[in-house]
């Protein structure tokens, strides 16, 4: 049964969520299903039973998926040069400027981190300005870069969206709107020497769990059976709706990428694990900096659920990654993703 579940997780990357969304939930469970199969493999070997064949086959059939989740540290010693393009992608959690934040605002810490990293391109998701705390003008002046801000919602005193900063001139920019969503994608054409590169900055549909959902997941025993069923249904429907919306959003972005006249770099918070249809679709014809230059288990979200890699730097094969890391800094509920790319 555990082997079959792991095979279903592999299948989830090929089935569109609008067709059968539940497989996406199985794919989300991939790390746990893999560990269960490894445990069975060891158990049957110790017992000297031929049943070890089943988990072995299930694990081997998904080796390519394992590479998206875990990378061995050896064989990745490309030397970074000053000519490499350094990129930071970071979901900044509104700089914790919202009124109910338990911690103080983090915008000064976020930009101090970015200045220390000294990147060429910065893609921020959940970018947020408030007139009496952190203004758009202050945001623009926080780095001496060109900046493209795409607001999803804009009021008299606040603005929420995405921001792309570039050390190089931004010669053109635009937005990809998502219908009935507080998420979006912006793109910026950056002139690097005599070459133009299109930078996509994404924030795909969030799960948007309620406080009661999170409380239930953290402490299920405190709920009565009827309440528990209501919470399970609510969480399931939220997961279903987010998966389906992300599938539609990914199609919009990938169609736009295919029409780009320039090589592309795709950054952002995709809100998807690497074992998913939407990640596979977004990565189509692109490489993944973690897969090419990362090491260990990739995880970029430090919140309760899901606690693994949902933030990415993808790119046209005209580039190759010479380094990838995700610093453990605590200015958001996400960790930043940093990569250096070399033009081939």
One Martini backbone bead per residue (centre of mass of N, CA, C, O) as a GRO file, in nm:
protein
  344
    1UNK     BB    1   0.057   0.062  -0.021
    2UNK     BB    2   0.302   0.257  -0.001
    3UNK     BB    3   0.395   0.212  -0.293
    4UNK     BB    4   0.136   0.313  -0.430
    5UNK     BB    5   0.142   0.600  -0.311
    6UNK     BB    6   0.410   0.677  -0.447
    7UNK     BB    7   0.308   0.641  -0.738
    8UNK     BB    8   0.089   0.861  -0.712
    9UNK     BB    9   0.286   1.091  -0.670
   10UNK     BB   10   0.411   1.069  -0.950
   11UNK     BB   11   0.139   1.107  -1.107
   12UNK     BB   12   0.069   1.406  -1.014
   13UNK     BB   13   0.260   1.553  -1.234
   14UNK     BB   14   0.043   1.463  -1.484
   15UNK     BB   15  -0.213   1.577  -1.330
   16UNK     BB   16  -0.452   1.791  -1.349
   17UNK     BB   17  -0.628   1.951  -1.100
   18UNK     BB   18  -0.896   1.991  -1.275
   19UNK     BB   19  -0.932   1.674  -1.292
   20UNK     BB   20  -0.744   1.565  -1.016
   21UNK     BB   21  -0.671   1.699  -0.713
   22UNK     BB   22  -0.594   1.472  -0.501
   23UNK     BB   23  -0.309   1.405  -0.609
   24UNK     BB   24  -0.176   1.660  -0.489
   25UNK     BB   25  -0.181   1.552  -0.197
   26UNK     BB   26   0.002   1.312  -0.247
   27UNK     BB   27   0.247   1.476  -0.350
   28UNK     BB   28   0.285   1.632  -0.078
   29UNK     BB   29   0.365   1.339   0.065
   30UNK     BB   30   0.635   1.233  -0.048
   31UNK     BB   31   0.847   1.238   0.187
   32UNK     BB   32   0.683   1.038   0.369
   33UNK     BB   33   0.656   0.804   0.165
   34UNK     BB   34   0.955   0.759   0.129
   35UNK     BB   35   1.025   0.691   0.425
   36UNK     BB   36   0.837   0.448   0.448
   37UNK     BB   37   0.978   0.281   0.222
   38UNK     BB   38   1.254   0.273   0.353
   39UNK     BB   39   1.162   0.127   0.610
   40UNK     BB   40   1.060  -0.129   0.463
   41UNK     BB   41   1.321  -0.202   0.328
   42UNK     BB   42   1.485  -0.247   0.589
   43UNK     BB   43   1.296  -0.450   0.723
   44UNK     BB   44   1.304  -0.677   0.497
   45UNK     BB   45   1.608  -0.714   0.505
   46UNK     BB   46   1.634  -0.796   0.800
   47UNK     BB   47   1.417  -1.036   0.752
   48UNK     BB   48   1.477  -1.172   0.478
   49UNK     BB   49   1.269  -1.056   0.254
   50UNK     BB   50   1.136  -1.026  -0.071
   51UNK     BB   51   0.953  -0.763  -0.016
   52UNK     BB   52   1.178  -0.545  -0.081
   53UNK     BB   53   1.109  -0.504  -0.382
   54UNK     BB   54   0.875  -0.300  -0.370
   55UNK     BB   55   1.015  -0.045  -0.245
   56UNK     BB   56   1.247  -0.042  -0.445
   57UNK     BB   57   1.081   0.013  -0.702
   58UNK     BB   58   0.935   0.267  -0.602
   59UNK     BB   59   1.195   0.434  -0.564
   60UNK     BB   60   1.332   0.401  -0.850
   61UNK     BB   61   1.092   0.530  -1.020
   62UNK     BB   62   1.165   0.826  -0.848
   63UNK     BB   63   1.451   0.958  -0.892
   64UNK     BB   64   1.383   1.228  -1.035
   65UNK     BB   65   1.220   1.341  -0.791
   66UNK     BB   66   1.442   1.333  -0.578
   67UNK     BB   67   1.619   1.556  -0.720
   68UNK     BB   68   1.405   1.789  -0.646
   69UNK     BB   69   1.449   1.743  -0.320
   70UNK     BB   70   1.750   1.616  -0.349
   71UNK     BB   71   2.107   1.701  -0.303
   72UNK     BB   72   2.417   1.634  -0.362
   73UNK     BB   73   2.726   1.799  -0.285
   74UNK     BB   74   2.868   1.668  -0.509
   75UNK     BB   75   2.976   1.798  -0.822
   76UNK     BB   76   2.956   2.138  -0.723
   77UNK     BB   77   3.238   2.342  -0.822
   78UNK     BB   78   3.161   2.605  -0.940
   79UNK     BB   79   3.300   2.900  -1.008
   80UNK     BB   80   3.246   3.212  -0.905
   81UNK     BB   81   3.194   3.510  -1.083
   82UNK     BB   82   3.162   3.849  -1.165
   83UNK     BB   83   2.982   3.769  -1.429
   84UNK     BB   84   2.771   3.667  -1.266
   85UNK     BB   85   2.429   3.627  -1.192
   86UNK     BB   86   2.267   3.767  -0.914
   87UNK     BB   87   1.992   3.617  -0.725
   88UNK     BB   88   1.691   3.724  -0.550
   89UNK     BB   89   1.432   3.545  -0.374
   90UNK     BB   90   1.147   3.698  -0.178
   91UNK     BB   91   0.924   3.640   0.074
   92UNK     BB   92   0.828   3.916   0.304
   93UNK     BB   93   0.555   3.928   0.457
   94UNK     BB   94   0.491   4.247   0.446
   95UNK     BB   95   0.715   4.326   0.659
   96UNK     BB   96   0.528   4.320   0.908
   97UNK     BB   97   0.297   4.574   0.865
   98UNK     BB   98   0.071   4.455   0.989
   99UNK     BB   99  -0.140   4.500   1.260
  100UNK     BB  100  -0.113   4.174   1.365
  101UNK     BB  101   0.171   4.171   1.424
  102UNK     BB  102   0.405   4.025   1.655
  103UNK     BB  103   0.627   4.161   1.501
  104UNK     BB  104   0.836   4.367   1.387
  105UNK     BB  105   0.938   4.527   1.139
  106UNK     BB  106   1.157   4.415   0.838
  107UNK     BB  107   1.262   4.604   0.609
  108UNK     BB  108   1.550   4.676   0.713
  109UNK     BB  109   1.651   4.378   0.721
  110UNK     BB  110   1.601   4.296   0.431
  111UNK     BB  111   1.782   4.522   0.296
  112UNK     BB  112   2.038   4.445   0.446
  113UNK     BB  113   2.061   4.164   0.329
  114UNK     BB  114   2.073   4.250   0.032
  115UNK     BB  115   2.325   4.427   0.051
  116UNK     BB  116   2.511   4.195   0.145
  117UNK     BB  117   2.466   4.021  -0.118
  118UNK     BB  118   2.481   4.186  -0.383
  119UNK     BB  119   2.281   4.185  -0.619
  120UNK     BB  120   2.132   4.218  -0.944
  121UNK     BB  121   1.863   4.062  -0.859
  122UNK     BB  122   1.526   4.136  -0.724
  123UNK     BB  123   1.256   3.931  -0.586
  124UNK     BB  124   0.945   4.039  -0.452
  125UNK     BB  125   0.709   3.915  -0.229
  126UNK     BB  126   0.480   4.069  -0.051
  127UNK     BB  127   0.475   4.359  -0.112
  128UNK     BB  128   0.477   4.649   0.125
  129UNK     BB  129   0.300   4.959   0.185
  130UNK     BB  130   0.302   5.239   0.428
  131UNK     BB  131   0.269   5.569   0.481
  132UNK     BB  132   0.354   5.553   0.817
  133UNK     BB  133   0.616   5.331   0.771
  134UNK     BB  134   0.648   5.240   0.441
  135UNK     BB  135   0.727   5.374   0.156
  136UNK     BB  136   0.772   5.381  -0.174
  137UNK     BB  137   1.014   5.570  -0.171
  138UNK     BB  138   1.177   5.402   0.030
  139UNK     BB  139   1.181   5.147  -0.144
  140UNK     BB  140   1.332   5.275  -0.386
  141UNK     BB  141   1.584   5.377  -0.190
  142UNK     BB  142   1.698   5.108  -0.061
  143UNK     BB  143   1.797   5.083  -0.361
  144UNK     BB  144   2.029   5.152  -0.636
  145UNK     BB  145   1.785   5.071  -0.835
  146UNK     BB  146   1.591   4.950  -1.046
  147UNK     BB  147   1.218   4.954  -1.045
  148UNK     BB  148   0.939   4.716  -1.033
  149UNK     BB  149   0.601   4.781  -0.953
  150UNK     BB  150   0.329   4.551  -0.873
  151UNK     BB  151   0.002   4.608  -0.810
  152UNK     BB  152  -0.283   4.450  -0.680
  153UNK     BB  153  -0.320   4.657  -0.443
  154UNK     BB  154  -0.450   5.007  -0.411
  155UNK     BB  155  -0.429   5.266  -0.188
  156UNK     BB  156  -0.384   5.555  -0.015
  157UNK     BB  157  -0.180   5.394   0.214
  158UNK     BB  158  -0.157   5.126   0.037
  159UNK     BB  159   0.055   4.846  -0.095
  160UNK     BB  160   0.021   4.540  -0.301
  161UNK     BB  161   0.282   4.296  -0.421
  162UNK     BB  162   0.548   4.345  -0.649
  163UNK     BB  163   0.922   4.342  -0.674
  164UNK     BB  164   1.178   4.461  -0.906
  165UNK     BB  165   1.527   4.459  -0.893
  166UNK     BB  166   1.794   4.642  -1.083
  167UNK     BB  167   2.119   4.710  -1.179
  168UNK     BB  168   1.988   4.717  -1.442
  169UNK     BB  169   1.815   4.819  -1.693
  170UNK     BB  170   1.472   4.887  -1.733
  171UNK     BB  171   1.302   4.872  -2.056
  172UNK     BB  172   1.062   4.680  -1.957
  173UNK     BB  173   0.709   4.619  -1.859
  174UNK     BB  174   0.475   4.394  -1.675
  175UNK     BB  175   0.155   4.216  -1.641
  176UNK     BB  176  -0.010   3.927  -1.482
  177UNK     BB  177  -0.327   3.864  -1.439
  178UNK     BB  178  -0.541   3.730  -1.185
  179UNK     BB  179  -0.832   3.594  -1.142
  180UNK     BB  180  -0.961   3.610  -0.842
  181UNK     BB  181  -0.685   3.744  -0.705
  182UNK     BB  182  -0.396   3.816  -0.474
  183UNK     BB  183  -0.231   3.744  -0.731
  184UNK     BB  184   0.082   3.749  -0.938
  185UNK     BB  185   0.264   3.877  -1.234
  186UNK     BB  186   0.584   4.000  -1.325
  187UNK     BB  187   0.777   4.181  -1.579
  188UNK     BB  188   1.134   4.231  -1.676
  189UNK     BB  189   1.341   4.412  -1.890
  190UNK     BB  190   1.691   4.347  -1.904
  191UNK     BB  191   1.994   4.526  -1.955
  192UNK     BB  192   2.286   4.327  -2.041
  193UNK     BB  193   2.450   4.509  -2.206
  194UNK     BB  194   2.342   4.368  -2.520
  195UNK     BB  195   2.136   4.212  -2.342
  196UNK     BB  196   1.812   4.064  -2.301
  197UNK     BB  197   1.621   3.997  -2.000
  198UNK     BB  198   1.355   3.813  -1.863
  199UNK     BB  199   1.177   3.883  -1.560
  200UNK     BB  200   1.002   3.670  -1.343
  201UNK     BB  201   0.749   3.753  -1.091
  202UNK     BB  202   0.605   3.531  -0.855
  203UNK     BB  203   0.259   3.478  -0.710
  204UNK     BB  204   0.089   3.221  -0.624
  205UNK     BB  205  -0.160   3.070  -0.499
  206UNK     BB  206  -0.285   3.062  -0.193
  207UNK     BB  207  -0.422   2.881   0.069
  208UNK     BB  208  -0.558   3.032   0.307
  209UNK     BB  209  -0.561   2.977   0.607
  210UNK     BB  210  -0.713   2.959   0.888
  211UNK     BB  211  -0.678   2.974   1.220
  212UNK     BB  212  -0.846   2.713   1.271
  213UNK     BB  213  -0.683   2.530   1.084
  214UNK     BB  214  -0.411   2.552   1.228
  215UNK     BB  215  -0.508   2.463   1.506
  216UNK     BB  216  -0.595   2.182   1.415
  217UNK     BB  217  -0.317   2.079   1.305
  218UNK     BB  218  -0.171   2.124   1.592
  219UNK     BB  219  -0.465   2.029   1.767
  220UNK     BB  220  -0.677   1.776   1.721
  221UNK     BB  221  -0.767   1.672   2.014
  222UNK     BB  222  -0.951   1.943   2.077
  223UNK     BB  223  -1.163   1.808   1.892
  224UNK     BB  224  -1.445   1.730   1.780
  225UNK     BB  225  -1.564   1.530   1.543
  226UNK     BB  226  -1.739   1.740   1.390
  227UNK     BB  227  -1.521   1.963   1.383
  228UNK     BB  228  -1.306   1.798   1.240
  229UNK     BB  229  -1.463   1.753   0.974
  230UNK     BB  230  -1.497   2.051   0.904
  231UNK     BB  231  -1.194   2.113   0.883
  232UNK     BB  232  -1.117   1.905   0.670
  233UNK     BB  233  -1.303   2.015   0.451
  234UNK     BB  234  -1.195   2.303   0.440
  235UNK     BB  235  -0.901   2.233   0.372
  236UNK     BB  236  -0.961   2.070   0.116
  237UNK     BB  237  -1.099   2.302  -0.043
  238UNK     BB  238  -0.861   2.496  -0.034
  239UNK     BB  239  -0.665   2.312  -0.177
  240UNK     BB  240  -0.827   2.272  -0.435
  241UNK     BB  241  -0.857   2.572  -0.521
  242UNK     BB  242  -0.554   2.638  -0.531
  243UNK     BB  243  -0.468   2.431  -0.740
  244UNK     BB  244  -0.653   2.527  -0.971
  245UNK     BB  245  -0.553   2.818  -0.984
  246UNK     BB  246  -0.256   2.754  -1.038
  247UNK     BB  247  -0.300   2.613  -1.307
  248UNK     BB  248  -0.404   2.869  -1.450
  249UNK     BB  249  -0.158   3.052  -1.388
  250UNK     BB  250   0.060   2.880  -1.522
  251UNK     BB  251  -0.052   2.901  -1.807
  252UNK     BB  252  -0.021   3.204  -1.838
  253UNK     BB  253   0.287   3.215  -1.790
  254UNK     BB  254   0.388   3.002  -1.998
  255UNK     BB  255   0.272   3.142  -2.246
  256UNK     BB  256   0.441   3.399  -2.207
  257UNK     BB  257   0.719   3.268  -2.218
  258UNK     BB  258   0.691   3.150  -2.512
  259UNK     BB  259   0.669   3.467  -2.624
  260UNK     BB  260   0.947   3.540  -2.562
  261UNK     BB  261   1.228   3.720  -2.705
  262UNK     BB  262   1.375   3.625  -2.441
  263UNK     BB  263   1.547   3.526  -2.206
  264UNK     BB  264   1.464   3.351  -1.899
  265UNK     BB  265   1.367   3.437  -1.557
  266UNK     BB  266   1.216   3.247  -1.285
  267UNK     BB  267   1.051   3.374  -1.004
  268UNK     BB  268   0.932   3.260  -0.679
  269UNK     BB  269   0.615   3.192  -0.533
  270UNK     BB  270   0.440   2.885  -0.605
  271UNK     BB  271   0.307   2.702  -0.382
  272UNK     BB  272   0.497   2.446  -0.460
  273UNK     BB  273   0.606   2.150  -0.497
  274UNK     BB  274   0.822   1.945  -0.685
  275UNK     BB  275   0.565   1.737  -0.649
  276UNK     BB  276   0.404   1.866  -0.924
  277UNK     BB  277   0.229   1.987  -1.182
  278UNK     BB  278   0.292   2.295  -1.162
  279UNK     BB  279   0.596   2.271  -1.156
  280UNK     BB  280   0.635   2.112  -1.418
  281UNK     BB  281   0.504   2.327  -1.598
  282UNK     BB  282   0.688   2.570  -1.524
  283UNK     BB  283   0.963   2.402  -1.597
  284UNK     BB  284   0.923   2.396  -1.882
  285UNK     BB  285   1.226   2.443  -2.047
  286UNK     BB  286   1.359   2.457  -1.759
  287UNK     BB  287   1.572   2.532  -1.500
  288UNK     BB  288   1.701   2.442  -1.168
  289UNK     BB  289   1.907   2.566  -0.932
  290UNK     BB  290   1.893   2.339  -0.724
  291UNK     BB  291   1.952   2.098  -0.914
  292UNK     BB  292   2.229   2.220  -1.027
  293UNK     BB  293   2.350   2.371  -0.724
  294UNK     BB  294   2.250   2.218  -0.489
  295UNK     BB  295   2.204   2.105  -0.134
  296UNK     BB  296   2.017   1.882  -0.008
  297UNK     BB  297   1.738   1.993   0.142
  298UNK     BB  298   1.468   2.164   0.008
  299UNK     BB  299   1.378   2.463   0.201
  300UNK     BB  300   1.162   2.783   0.227
  301UNK     BB  301   0.949   2.711   0.457
  302UNK     BB  302   0.873   2.797   0.813
  303UNK     BB  303   0.610   2.709   0.841
  304UNK     BB  304   0.379   2.467   0.903
  305UNK     BB  305   0.240   2.480   0.596
  306UNK     BB  306   0.465   2.385   0.397
  307UNK     BB  307   0.802   2.250   0.489
  308UNK     BB  308   0.925   2.347   0.188
  309UNK     BB  309   0.976   2.383  -0.147
  310UNK     BB  310   0.829   2.706  -0.298
  311UNK     BB  311   1.092   2.846  -0.396
  312UNK     BB  312   1.225   2.993  -0.710
  313UNK     BB  313   1.487   2.935  -0.972
  314UNK     BB  314   1.441   2.977  -1.310
  315UNK     BB  315   1.576   2.884  -1.649
  316UNK     BB  316   1.723   2.913  -1.927
  317UNK     BB  317   1.957   2.712  -2.100
  318UNK     BB  318   2.150   2.970  -2.146
  319UNK     BB  319   2.188   2.890  -1.855
  320UNK     BB  320   2.387   2.845  -1.551
  321UNK     BB  321   2.448   2.716  -1.237
  322UNK     BB  322   2.696   2.801  -0.972
  323UNK     BB  323   2.475   2.870  -0.741
  324UNK     BB  324   2.303   2.766  -0.423
  325UNK     BB  325   2.091   2.926  -0.169
  326UNK     BB  326   1.923   2.929   0.173
  327UNK     BB  327   1.907   3.141   0.403
  328UNK     BB  328   1.881   3.160   0.766
  329UNK     BB  329   1.648   3.390   0.777
  330UNK     BB  330   1.401   3.587   1.007
  331UNK     BB  331   1.196   3.805   0.822
  332UNK     BB  332   1.006   3.554   0.759
  333UNK     BB  333   0.817   3.267   0.643
  334UNK     BB  334   1.057   3.284   0.453
  335UNK     BB  335   1.321   3.196   0.256
  336UNK     BB  336   1.565   3.282   0.076
  337UNK     BB  337   1.681   3.289  -0.268
  338UNK     BB  338   2.010   3.202  -0.405
  339UNK     BB  339   2.168   3.279  -0.726
  340UNK     BB  340   2.399   3.186  -0.987
  341UNK     BB  341   2.443   3.294  -1.327
  342UNK     BB  342   2.546   3.167  -1.652
  343UNK     BB  343   2.630   3.241  -1.963
  344UNK     BB  344   2.658   3.020  -2.247
   0.00000   0.00000   0.00000
